Amino acid sequence: MHDELKEEGIVRKIGGRFKLSTLIQKRMIMLNTGSRPLVEARGLTDKMQIVIQEILQDKIYLDTSGVVQTRGTAADAARRAMMGDISADLGGGDD
């Protein structure tokens, strides 16, 4: 078992053991079907370590509908822009 999963911090970060398990499972499927890691994968020996690092580095999370989402990527910014939520990234918009 990975030591990071024994810590309560990662459980609290995600919102509980069930949500953590769900996030890990869904992200593992994504990686196994060809998604690229969102963290530097050198030195990480398996995909579980990649997923754990993505969680610890706030790269992935579950949205309210249980879908894996990413943070801080160009695709994420583009998606928010299309939804009209880009003002938070550009300093507000109170010009």
TAKA-V416525 format. One record per backbone hydrogen bond with DSSP energy under -1.0 kcal/mol. NH is the residue of the N-H (numbers start at 0). CO is the residue of the C=O. Records with the same first field share a line. If there is no record, write none. Layout:
NH->CO / CO
//
This chain:
4->1
5->2
11->7
12->8
13->9
14->10
15->10
19->15
20->16
21->17
22->18
23->19
24->20
25->21
26->22
27->23
28->24
29->25
30->26
31->27
32->28
33->30
34->29
43->40
49->45
50->46
51->47
52->48
53->49
54->50
55->51
56->52
57->54
58->53
60->68
62->66
65->62
68->60
70->58
76->72
77->73
78->74
79->75
80->76
81->77
82->78
83->80
84->79
88->85
89->85
91->86
//
